[in-house]
């Protein structure tokens, strides 16, 4: 099992506001870099203007600091992109949850998996801006009725296999009280992601019998050959726009 304090924010870029969005994003990133407890603050953008922000903190206190700092940017942020969804990831305390009440976040709690906390970060500086690299994806699904025990069994088997994959850095299962499932997967490099896919194929039939896939998001500059491995789920491709992973 793993601990997590964080969330995902999704938004849609407003037409003609890309440069303004980048400006407020870069201002936020500069501030977040001063927050010792902000571990991941990663912006992704699709070619169609879909925005996803992945945020992770050392503890609830660090998340409060980040929210306080973000409040100085919120007006400009919302003027450039319209929030569409928020997901809380982890056993977050009620005082943190209440600070996002206006977005009615879906609450997904850790169910199983791992995070290799000793893995190297991927903070980069590109053209003077802070950025990062990423190889991974998010899978969302809905638990089939009466299948919780079977789903936990196939998940546990997958997690055990994934733990033997040195290049699988994050393999984290979350579930809401209503059976909404999210799997966050991150890999050291492309070779590691291919190894994981091949191993997962042994579990695919049992997995889909217990939960129905609903959505997949590719996170990173993933090559077409890899994207074709998931073609049946027509994954949305979101590429790094700015931010960092410590």
N, C-alpha and C positions, 0 to 999 in steps of 0.2 A: 504494500500500500504506500501511498505518498501523501504529503501535505500540499495544499495549494491555497493561496490567498490571491484572488485575482478575478478577472473578467474579460469578456470580449464585447466590444462595441462594433456594431455594423451601421453603416450610413450610406447615403447616395450623394455623390458629388453634384452640386448645383451647377447647371450649365454656365460656362464662362468663368467659373470660380477656382480653377485649378491653381493658379499662381497665388491667389489669396489663401487657399487652403494650405498650400505648401509653406507659406510664410508663417501662418499661425501654428502649423505642425512643428516647424523648425524652432519656433520660440518655445513651444511646450517641451520639445526634446531637450533643448539647452537647459531648461529648468529641471527636468526630470533627471538629467545627468548629475545634478547636485544632490539628489535624494539618494542616500546610501541604501535605503531599503527598497528602491525600485529596481527589480532584477531584469524585467523584460518590459520594454515599451516599444512595440513594433507596429508600424503602419504598413498596410498592404493596400494595393489599388489594382483593380482590373482595368482592361482596356475600355470597358463600358461605364466606368465611374463608380464601381462598387468599392466601398471602403471597408476595411476590417482592421481593428486595432486590438492587438493581443497584449494584455497587461498582467504582470505578476509581481508580487511583493513579498518581502521577507516575512511580514507579519501584519496583522490588522492595523497596528499603529502606523506602519509605513504607508499603508493604503490611505489612511486618513490624511497624512501629510500630502500625498499626491493629489487627493481630491481638493484639498485646500488650495494648492498651487494651480490646479486646473481651472478652478473657478475664475481666475483672472483672465482666462482665455475663452471661456465658454461662449460669450456673445459673438466673438469673431468666428469661432469654430462653427457654430450653428448657422451663421450667415453664409458660410461656404459649403456646408454639407448638412443634409437632413438626416438625423438619427432614425434608423428603422428598427433596430432590435438590440437588446442587451442580454447577455448571458452571464450570470454569476457562477464562477467555478471554484468550488471549495466549501469548506464548513465555515462560512463567513458569519461573524456576529451580527446581531440585529441592528446595532448602531451603524455599521457599514451598509447593510442592506437598505436602511431607511434613507440614506443619502442619495440613492438612485431610484427612489420610489416613483418619481415622475415618469421613468422609462419602463416601469413594471417588468423588471428583469426576471427571466426564467432562472430558477435556482437548480443547478446541477451539482450534486455532491459526489466526492470521490467514491468509486465502486471497486476499483482494482487497478493494478498496474504499477508503474514505477517511473522515476525520474532520476537520471544519473547526474546528481548535483555536482560531481567533480569534473564534468565535461568542460572543455574549453568554451569560452564565450565566442560570439561571432560579431563583435563590434568592429565596424570598418569606418574609414573616413574616405568618402568619394566626392571629389570636386568641392572639397571644403565642408561637406555636410556629413553628419553622422548617419550611418546606415548599418546594415547587417546582411548576412546571407542566411538562407534557410532551405532545407530540403525536407519537405514533409507535407502533411495534409490533415484535414479534419473530416471525420465521418459522422453524420447524424443519422439516427434510426429511431424507430418506435418499437418498444418491447411488445411482442405478440402475447395475447391473453393467455395466462396460465403457464408462461414459458420462463419465468424468472429463474427457477432452479436450473433449467437446461442452459439458459444464457450464461449464468454464473459459471457453470461447468466448462463451457467452451471458451469463455473468457479466461478462466484460470489456466486452461491448457495452452491457450495462445500466449498468455503472459509468461508462463514458464519457458516456452520456446523463445520468445522475444528476449528474455533475460540472457539467453546464450548468444545473442547477436551483439557483439561488441559495439557495432556502429549504430544500434538503436538507442537513442539518447532519452527519448520520452515515449512512453506507451501508456497512456493514461485514459482510463474509462471513468466517465461520469454518468450519473442517472438522476433524473428528477423524481419527485414523489408520484408523478403522473406517467412514468415510464418513458420519458424522453431520454435518449441515449446520445452522448457525445464522446467520441474517441479522438484524442489529440496525439498525433504521431510526428516525431521529429528524428532525423537521421544525421549522422556525421557527414555523409557524402552520398552521391548517387549510387555507388556500388552497394552501400549499406541498405538503401531503400529497395533495391532490386532483390537483395537477399531476403528482406522481410516479406516482400510480396510473395516470393516463391514459398516461403514457409507458411504464410497465411492461407495459401490455396488449399492446404490440407484441412483447414478448419472452415472453409467458406460455406459448405453445404449445411453443416450443423449451425453455424452462426445465423445464416439467413432463415433457417427454420425457426429460430427463436426470436429474431428481431428483423423488422422490415426496414431496409435502408431507405432514407428519405432525401439525403443531400450529401454531396461531397464537395469540399473546397480544397484545391491544390494551393499550397503556400510556398512560393519561391519561383525562381527561374528554372522551372522543370522542363526537360527536353521532351519533344513530341513522342519519342519512343516510350518514355515512361508514362506520359499522359494517356497513351493508347492502352496501357495495362488496365486503366480504370474507365475505359470509354463507355461501358454500359451505364455508368452512373453520371455521364456527361458533367464531369466536375468543372466548377467555376475556377478559373485561374486568376489568382491574386499574386502580384509580384511585389517585392519589397520596395517601399517608397521612402521610408526614413525611420530612424529609431535605433534601438540597440538591444542586445542580449548579453547580459553579464555572465 
